[in-house]
Amino acid sequence: MAISYPIALPTSGGYARIEFRASNVVGVSTSPFTFQQQLVRHQGARWEADVTVAEMERPAAEEWIAALTSLRGAWGTFRLADPGGATPRGTWAGTPLVKGSGQTGETLLVDGFSAGATVKAGDYLQIGDRLYKVLIDATAVGGEITLDIWPRLRESPADNAVITTSSAKGLFRLSGNQNGWSLEGAGLRYSIAFGAVEAI
């Protein structure tokens, strides 16, 4: 059976540590005489992560090794979530959907909320394979909320596109072309770690 991307990462073992980063491209020029700065914010922004899988014995470890090796370096893709943000802080009551096609930029108009529904800063949302983070608390008015999000919309979502808020994931690839593992202790328990960047 041929490998199809994006692959699903194994669930065995779980994460020992995961570091998510919101990376932005900002050009900074500092005067060597006055230390005054000129800054230019470019459109470049992406998710980055460093993942350490919990130590495990060989049967579970081989699932991870095979999955990561199947990516063939930075070629293949996989879905990744922030496990600490699997449940939103806001209520998101109702059936929120993208309102209107052709949206671009750093805000997203959403409708379908119930009266009094809330969205909290830090909540994640997924549209297609894209992961976004809400930056400002908001409460529904007339069933609608304009969300301030990071990063900017990758593509213009379709009208009524589904918004996933529970265990929201993004599309990632390995940050390099190598993946490895180490064995430690008398029982030869496996340690696996890898870096990931958003697949744009």
Disulfide bonds with the S-S distance in Angstrom:
none
